[in-house]
Amino acid sequence: MKHVDYTTNGTCSVKISFDLDGDTVHNIKFFGGCPGNLSAISKLLEGQKVDYVIKTLKGNKCGNRPTSCADQLACALEENR
């Protein structure tokens, strides 16, 4: 299993950590940001395939920002698959 700590850019969360077991995502944790929403995202995505997570979250924006915590997770997965 590969562990990743990803420093986010342009979001309230400052870091995302997760584990990759092949092409499956586990143990997603956001540091900072909206705790209720981000813990829900982590629970919903536990055990999902990397491609599904990227397809689902990539391009999601937060208000007027060009990115979001969810989009940053997709970016992190793209960089570390």
C-alpha positions in Angstrom: 0.0 0.0 0.0 1.3 3.5 -0.9 0.7 6.4 1.4 0.3 9.9 0.0 0.4 13.3 1.7 -0.6 16.0 -0.8 -0.3 19.7 -0.2 -3.4 21.4 -1.6 -3.5 24.7 -3.6 -6.3 27.3 -3.5 -8.5 25.6 -0.9 -9.3 25.9 2.8 -7.9 22.5 3.4 -4.1 22.6 3.5 -3.3 18.9 3.0 -5.0 15.6 2.0 -3.6 12.2 3.0 -4.8 8.9 1.6 -3.6 5.4 0.9 -3.6 3.7 -2.5 -3.9 -0.1 -2.7 -3.3 -0.7 -6.4 -6.1 1.4 -7.9 -8.3 1.6 -4.8 -8.4 4.6 -2.4 -8.4 4.2 1.3 -8.1 6.3 4.5 -8.8 9.7 2.9 -8.3 12.6 5.4 -8.5 16.3 4.8 -6.7 18.8 7.0 -8.6 22.0 7.3 -11.6 22.9 5.3 -15.3 22.2 6.0 -15.1 19.2 8.4 -18.7 17.9 7.9 -18.5 17.9 4.1 -15.0 16.6 3.9 -15.5 13.7 6.3 -18.7 12.8 4.3 -16.6 12.8 1.1 -14.0 10.6 2.7 -16.6 8.1 3.8 -18.3 8.0 0.5 -15.1 7.4 -1.4 -13.6 4.8 0.9 -12.7 1.7 -1.2 -13.6 3.4 -4.6 -11.4 3.1 -7.7 -9.1 5.9 -8.5 -10.6 6.5 -12.0 -14.1 6.7 -10.5 -13.0 9.3 -7.9 -11.1 11.4 -10.5 -14.1 11.3 -13.0 -16.5 12.2 -10.2 -14.6 15.0 -8.6 -12.3 16.6 -11.3 -13.4 20.2 -12.1 -15.6 20.6 -9.1 -15.4 24.3 -7.9 -16.0 25.9 -4.6 -17.8 29.2 -5.0 -15.8 31.5 -7.3 -12.6 29.6 -6.7 -11.2 27.7 -9.7 -10.8 24.5 -7.6 -12.2 22.8 -4.5 -11.1 20.3 -1.9 -12.8 17.6 -3.9 -11.0 18.8 -7.1 -7.7 18.8 -5.2 -8.2 15.2 -4.2 -8.7 14.4 -7.9 -5.5 16.2 -8.7 -3.7 14.4 -6.0 -4.9 11.0 -7.4 -3.9 11.9 -10.9 -0.4 12.8 -9.8 0.0 9.6 -7.7 -1.7 6.8 -9.5 
